Amino acid sequence: MKLCIALDNPTKEENLKLAKELKEHSNDLWLKVGFRSYIRDGNDFLKELKDLGYNIFLDLKLYDIPNTMADAAEEIAKLGIDMFNIHASAGSEAMKEIMKRLKQFEKRPLVLAVTALTSFNDEEFKKIYGSDIKTKAKEFAKMAYEAKLDGVVCSVWESLDIKNSTSKEFLTLTPGIRPFKEEAEDQKRVADLKEAKKNLVDFIVVGRPIYKDKNPKEKVEKILKEIK
């Protein structure tokens, strides 16, 4: 299981400070760059993080018509990042087109499909997708697996079921992790480290419990010790 830290601080300077503070653990960590940071700080910021030795997960959740998504995926691959994501609900054709387009790269980034955002509860999700989260997440995951993606983004509570329905090697990345049962805040389907381990999660994403901690480095070291 790998720890991926969400760089969701309000400024580039705060994010870089955190990345530099944790540099000695860069081989064991991934950094997640989302909408806010990427729109504000751009590709130069990604390069600065790569120069520090980190693996980068670009969390933009692509969703558009197949050709447009494939165009975007190709440009993302040229950035040299290590992983990015799309919405599974964009459909099989879009997923297949992306993977076809990425074949040209000798070393391509991992591609994950978002099943159900961890901010959803079952009632809210059903209003939009017409199904409960567990059922639809597994359906989306099977679509992604058949389209040859590397894995999915899901909550801890869907991870094991998805792996049993696809392959143990099919990656699951889970946001909403509260390592030591910290406050859930705006996340609905949260879990701690023990629950993530039990459900065979490959990547855990942790944001606020780390960057809002008085001693982020100490918190990261505590998490790394637990997941090794």
Secondary structure by P-SEA (a helix, b strand, c coil): cbbbbccccccaaaaaaaaaaaccccccbbbbbcaaaaaaccaaaaaaaaaabbbbbbcccccccaaaaaaaaaaaaaacccbbbbbccccaaaaaaaaaaacccccccbbbbbcccccccaaaaaacccccaaaaaaaaaaaaaaacccbbbbcccaaaaaaaaccccbbbbbccccccccccccccccccaaaaaaacccbbbbcccccccccaaaaaaaaaaaac
